[in-house]
């Protein structure tokens, strides 16, 4: 190895070290520990479910062929994303909103029979912690998309027009899919409440750009979550699709709702004269 190559490797390692220090904050260890503790508690409390799955594994043979690599990949990805630039001052709010929102969504879906779990719980408590974990991951993905988008060499006027057009096309399409999907539950007040909330969020946008990116990030992650859950028959929709397009996009809409709920809580927090928690910077809409 000559001197030039050695210097290049050292410089590359130095850049990697700086990038790692930037991504791994003081709060990353706390968040990772909490995440692993949550997973451990879920497995411990609902051990019969885990035991039932492990019983199918042939530990004396090709055990790796029985591993759920899709699930491991999803949780591996979410683990990496939630510890990146972790900040408990903002992440605790995301976790709180994710827990409350996830409980509301799961209650709506299982009580109206839009979907049901193989355990017949309505809803199962073991699925609720997955919502704040996914919310943290979506927050990181959205921020990355926003950072990338802000560096595109596009004129602000054209950029604004494209984003606004794409926003209304995307959410109008989602609303249409939602109306079709929840038609069997129009006799349920819970469905009318969910529909009204979505309409309110769509027609009162605070930031077209960030709302659209949040929807894209939530739908992207939601596709793999729904693919895993429906193909493993952990949960089943009344349409028997694996997964339904609406269910995938609903993750994006839920992410937008959680984001808006977080902004509302921050505003109310400030109205009562309390110091506002430090929030993630959002690029203003161009």
Secondary structure, DSSP 4 states (H G I P E B T S, - for coil): --HHHHHHHHHHHHHHHHHHHHHB-TTHHHHHHHHHHHHHHHHHHTHHHHHHHHTT--TTS-GGGGS-HHHHHHHHHHHHHHHBT--HHHHHHHHHHHHHHHHHHHHHHHHTTSEEETT--TT-GGGTHHHHHHHHHHHHHHHHHHHHHTTS---HHHHHHHHHHHHHHHHHHHHHHHHHHTGGGTT-HHHHHHHHHHHHHHHS-S-HHHHHHHHHHHHHHHHHHHHHHHHTTSEEETT--TT-HHHHHHHHHHHHHHHHHHHHHHHHHHHTTPPPPP----PPP-
